[in-house]
Amino acid sequence: MKSPACRVIPVIHHIEPSLSLEQAKLAFELGADGVFLISHQDDDASLIPLAKQIRQERPSAWLGINFLSMHLPDAFRLVVDSDVRIDGLWTDRPGVSSEGYETEALHLATYRALLDDAGRPVPSIFASVAFKYQAFENDPGVAAAKALELGFIPTTSGSATGSAPSLSKIEVMRQAIGPDAPLACASGMTLDNIWAFAPLLSHVLVATGVSRDEHHFDAQRLEAFIHLARAASERSTAAPEVV
């Protein structure tokens, strides 16, 4: 069972505008399908202006943001009211699990659908389910299906930053949502495992596995990773060599 072609979206850990702009440029030149912006320095306020700078240089680029300090409804309103197009909004607290939806998540999904129907540009919501540092999820497949019911992209991870989920977990989630639905993974993807995971995923959000340090991508690793992810989406039986 195969997912839609796997899109590689490197995650830029923002600390300083010129460095983040440099890393975005590198990612796009190497063939990335987009970039996500995130700040681990309590500097969410800088991310919209940074996205605007990237958008000025690359008008058609796919750009996403994770506002770590904000609840999803507030982050969504900030994005849709901004003067820059943001294509993806990733949240670690979507209010969705196998047990159901929180009221805020349901209201947001309804509001997003209304804006979309009215022709307003709205970001895709990457909803972290069965995700690191959340309460243990007993049924990742149902959690993914619940996120999808709200029009969100179920986004999962391993147990910690840089830790991959088990392949069986991803297989369960893919089985639950069907072959054509979006499914993202946001931790632990590397050159050593992307060949196995990419056919089951629509999006890979990657940083540690393609970086020299927290703030600098490794160009050779990122380019090879993108190549492998795309080849794996159409693979037959044997992995190509990475030179």
C-alpha positions in Angstrom: 0.0 0.0 0.0 1.6 3.3 -1.1 1.0 6.9 -0.1 1.1 9.9 -2.3 4.7 10.8 -3.5 6.8 11.7 -0.5 7.6 15.4 -0.1 10.7 16.4 1.8 10.3 19.5 4.0 13.5 20.4 5.9 12.9 22.2 9.2 14.9 25.3 9.8 15.6 25.9 13.5 15.6 29.7 13.5 18.1 31.7 15.6 19.1 34.6 13.2 17.5 35.9 10.0 20.5 35.8 7.7 21.4 32.2 8.7 17.8 31.0 8.3 17.6 32.7 4.9 20.8 31.0 3.9 19.5 27.6 5.0 16.2 28.1 3.2 18.1 29.0 0.0 20.3 25.8 0.4 17.3 23.6 0.9 15.4 24.9 -2.1 18.5 24.7 -4.3 19.0 21.1 -3.4 15.4 20.3 -4.4 13.4 20.4 -1.1 9.6 20.6 -1.6 9.3 23.3 1.1 10.7 24.4 4.4 9.2 24.6 7.9 10.3 27.4 10.3 10.5 26.9 14.0 12.1 28.7 16.9 13.4 27.0 20.0 14.5 30.3 21.4 11.0 31.6 22.4 11.1 33.9 19.3 7.8 33.0 17.5 7.3 36.6 16.7 10.2 36.5 14.2 8.8 33.7 12.1 6.2 35.6 10.1 8.7 38.4 9.1 11.2 35.6 8.2 8.6 33.9 6.1 7.9 37.2 4.3 11.6 37.6 3.5 11.8 34.1 2.1 8.6 34.7 0.1 10.0 37.8 -1.4 12.9 35.8 -2.8 10.9 32.7 -3.7 7.2 33.7 -4.4 6.1 30.2 -5.3 7.9 28.4 -2.5 6.0 26.2 0.0 6.5 27.6 3.5 5.3 26.3 6.8 5.6 27.4 10.5 5.4 25.8 13.9 4.6 28.4 16.6 5.8 26.5 19.7 4.4 29.0 22.2 0.9 29.3 20.7 -2.2 27.3 20.8 -3.5 26.2 17.4 -6.5 28.5 17.1 -4.3 31.6 17.9 -1.6 30.5 15.5 -4.2 29.8 12.8 -5.7 33.3 13.1 -2.2 34.9 13.1 -1.4 33.1 9.8 -4.6 33.8 8.0 -4.6 37.4 9.0 -1.0 38.0 8.0 0.1 39.7 4.8 2.2 36.7 3.7 1.0 33.3 2.4 1.8 30.5 4.8 1.1 27.1 3.3 1.5 24.9 6.3 0.9 25.2 10.1 2.4 22.5 12.3 1.2 22.1 15.9 2.4 19.9 18.6 -1.0 20.3 20.4 -3.8 19.8 17.9 -6.4 18.6 20.4 -6.8 15.3 18.6 -6.2 11.8 19.7 -7.7 8.3 19.4 -10.2 9.4 22.1 -11.6 12.1 19.9 -11.4 15.9 19.4 -11.2 18.8 21.8 -13.9 21.5 21.1 -11.3 24.0 19.9 -10.0 21.6 17.3 -13.5 20.9 16.0 -14.3 24.6 15.8 -11.1 25.4 14.1 -11.6 22.7 11.5 -15.1 24.1 10.8 -13.7 27.6 10.5 -10.9 26.5 8.2 -13.4 24.7 5.9 -15.6 27.8 5.7 -12.6 30.0 4.7 -11.5 27.4 2.2 -15.0 27.2 0.7 -15.0 31.0 0.4 -11.8 31.0 -1.6 -9.6 32.3 1.2 -6.0 30.8 1.2 -5.7 28.6 4.3 -2.7 26.6 5.5 -2.6 22.9 5.7 -2.7 21.8 9.4 0.0 19.3 10.3 -1.5 17.8 13.5 0.9 16.0 15.8 -0.6 12.7 16.9 1.0 9.7 18.5 3.8 12.2 18.9 6.9 12.6 21.1 6.4 14.1 24.6 2.6 13.7 24.4 0.6 11.3 26.5 1.1 7.7 25.3 -1.2 7.0 22.4 -2.8 3.6 22.6 -4.1 3.6 19.0 -2.0 5.6 16.5 -4.2 4.4 13.6 -7.4 5.8 15.1 -5.6 9.0 16.1 -4.4 9.5 12.5 -8.0 8.9 11.2 -9.4 11.4 13.7 -7.0 14.1 12.5 -7.8 13.3 8.9 -11.6 13.6 9.7 -10.9 17.2 10.7 -9.1 17.9 7.4 -5.7 17.9 9.2 -2.5 16.0 8.1 -1.7 13.4 10.8 1.9 13.9 11.7 3.7 11.5 13.9 7.2 10.8 15.4 9.4 8.5 17.4 9.6 8.8 21.2 12.1 11.7 21.2 13.8 14.2 19.0 15.9 12.4 16.4 14.2 9.1 17.2 12.4 7.3 14.4 9.0 5.6 14.9 8.8 1.9 14.3 8.0 1.0 10.7 5.1 -1.1 12.1 3.6 2.1 13.7 3.6 3.9 10.3 2.1 0.8 8.6 -0.7 0.8 11.1 -1.4 4.5 10.6 -1.3 4.1 6.8 -3.7 1.1 7.0 -6.1 3.1 9.1 -6.3 6.1 6.7 -6.0 4.4 3.4 -3.5 4.6 0.5 -4.2 8.1 -0.7 -4.5 10.2 2.5 -1.6 12.4 3.7 0.6 11.1 6.5 3.7 12.9 7.8 6.6 11.9 10.0 8.6 14.6 11.9 11.4 12.8 13.6 14.2 10.2 13.1 14.3 10.1 9.3 17.8 9.5 8.0 19.7 8.2 5.0 19.6 4.8 6.6 15.9 4.5 7.0 14.1 6.8 4.5 14.1 4.1 1.9 11.8 2.0 4.0 9.6 4.8 5.3 9.1 7.0 2.2 6.6 4.7 0.4 4.2 5.0 3.4 4.5 8.8 3.8 3.3 11.9 2.0 5.5 14.3 3.9 8.8 14.0 5.8 9.7 16.9 8.1 13.5 16.5 8.7 16.3 18.3 10.5 18.6 16.2 12.6 19.1 13.5 10.1 20.3 15.9 7.4 22.2 18.5 9.5 25.7 19.2 10.7 24.4 20.8 13.8 21.1 22.3 15.1 21.2 25.2 12.7 23.1 24.1 9.6 22.0 21.5 7.0 24.6 19.2 5.6 24.3 19.8 1.9 25.5 16.4 0.8 23.3 14.5 3.3 20.2 16.6 2.4 20.6 16.2 -1.3 21.0 12.4 -1.0 18.0 12.3 1.4 15.8 14.1 -1.1 17.0 11.7 -3.9 16.3 8.6 -1.8 12.9 9.8 -0.6 11.8 10.4 -4.2 13.2 7.2 -5.6 11.7 5.2 -2.7 8.2 6.5 -3.5 8.5 4.8 -6.9 10.7 1.9 -5.9 10.5 -1.6 -7.1 12.7 -3.9 -5.0 16.3 -2.7 -4.7 17.6 0.5 -3.2 19.7 2.7 -5.5 23.2 3.4 -4.5 24.0 6.8 -2.9 27.3 8.2 -4.3 
